[in-house]
Amino acid sequence: MKVTFTIVIDNTGSIPQLATVNALVGNVTVQFQNVTLPLGPSTTKLTWDTSGYAPGTYTVGAKVIPVSSGKNNGDGVLTPATFTLTAAAPTGILAILSENLSIILIAVIIAVVAVVAIFQIIRQKRRASSTL
């Protein structure tokens, strides 16, 4: 599964600013992009490929690091949020089985009971015919 970070950055300076925008999961950079930030707000989108990450809740955020000698207000860390990564839903035959598991189990139990009943009837008939 891929998760898209939409990062809005407001360049309050007087000139466009070169910067590296980092998408963070915890303190780990999972994606980055070098951008030129125009004056005012701008949007950068980065994609996190969650392959290899276990289902769970993660703290996600972003960090902006100026490349040129421009001024960075604050530490450049944007407000973190939490994100819950869930296991992918089964597909194909696994989806059919998981959605209908109770029906399949009931059908199997009925089939086993029917086979046992038929076996018992045949066995009783053989005993009855051998005693005659």
C-alpha positions in Angstrom: 0.0 0.0 0.0 1.2 3.5 -0.7 0.4 6.5 1.4 0.5 10.0 0.0 1.8 12.9 2.2 0.3 16.2 1.2 2.6 18.8 2.8 1.6 22.5 2.7 4.5 24.9 3.3 4.2 28.7 3.6 7.3 30.6 2.5 7.0 33.8 4.5 10.3 35.1 3.2 10.9 37.7 0.5 12.3 35.4 -2.2 11.7 31.8 -3.4 13.5 29.3 -1.3 15.3 26.1 -2.2 14.5 23.4 0.3 14.4 19.6 0.9 11.0 18.4 2.0 11.1 15.1 4.0 8.2 12.8 4.8 8.8 11.3 8.2 7.5 8.1 9.8 8.7 8.5 13.4 12.1 10.0 13.0 12.9 8.1 9.7 12.8 9.8 6.4 10.7 7.6 4.1 10.7 10.0 1.1 12.1 13.4 0.2 12.1 15.9 -2.6 14.2 18.9 -3.4 11.8 21.8 -4.2 11.8 25.5 -4.9 9.3 27.1 -2.6 7.6 30.1 -4.1 6.4 33.0 -1.9 3.4 32.1 0.1 1.9 28.7 0.5 2.7 25.7 -1.8 2.0 22.0 -1.7 4.4 19.1 -2.1 3.2 15.5 -2.3 5.4 12.6 -1.3 4.6 8.9 -1.4 5.4 6.4 1.3 5.6 2.8 0.2 4.5 0.9 3.3 5.8 -2.5 2.1 7.9 -4.0 4.9 6.0 -2.1 7.6 3.9 -4.1 10.1 0.3 -3.2 10.7 0.2 -0.6 13.6 0.0 3.0 14.4 2.8 5.3 13.3 3.6 8.9 13.9 4.0 10.7 10.6 5.1 14.2 9.8 7.3 16.3 7.6 10.5 18.4 7.9 11.6 21.2 5.6 15.3 21.8 5.4 16.5 25.0 3.6 19.2 24.3 1.0 20.2 27.9 0.4 21.1 30.5 3.0 17.5 31.5 3.5 16.0 31.9 7.0 14.2 28.9 8.5 11.5 29.9 11.0 11.5 27.3 13.8 13.0 23.8 13.4 11.3 23.1 10.1 9.3 20.2 11.5 5.6 20.3 10.6 3.0 19.2 13.1 3.1 15.4 13.4 0.0 13.2 13.2 -0.7 9.5 13.7 -1.5 7.1 11.0 -2.8 3.6 11.4 -1.6 1.0 8.9 -3.8 -2.0 8.7 -3.1 -5.4 7.0 -4.3 -5.6 3.5 -7.6 -7.3 2.9 -7.3 -10.7 1.3 -7.9 -10.9 -2.4 -9.0 -13.6 -4.8 -9.8 -17.1 -3.4 -8.6 -15.9 0.1 -11.2 -13.2 0.1 -14.0 -15.6 -0.9 -12.9 -18.1 1.7 -12.6 -15.5 4.5 -16.0 -13.9 3.7 -17.8 -17.3 3.6 -15.8 -19.2 6.1 -18.7 -20.0 8.4 -20.9 -21.2 5.5 -18.0 -23.4 4.2 -17.5 -24.9 7.7 -21.2 -25.6 8.1 -21.3 -27.3 4.7 -18.2 -29.4 5.5 -19.8 -30.5 8.8 -23.1 -31.4 7.1 -21.2 -33.4 4.5 -19.2 -35.3 7.1 -22.3 -36.1 9.1 -24.1 -37.3 5.9 -21.1 -39.5 4.9 -21.0 -41.0 8.5 -24.8 -41.6 8.4 -24.7 -43.3 5.0 -21.8 -45.5 6.2 -23.8 -46.5 9.3 -26.9 -47.3 7.2 -24.8 -49.5 4.8 -23.1 -51.2 7.8 -26.4 -52.0 9.5 -27.8 -53.4 6.2 -24.8 -55.7 5.8 -25.2 -56.9 9.4 -28.9 -57.5 8.9 -28.3 -59.4 5.6 -25.5 -61.5 7.1 -27.7 -62.6 10.1 -30.5 -63.8 7.8 
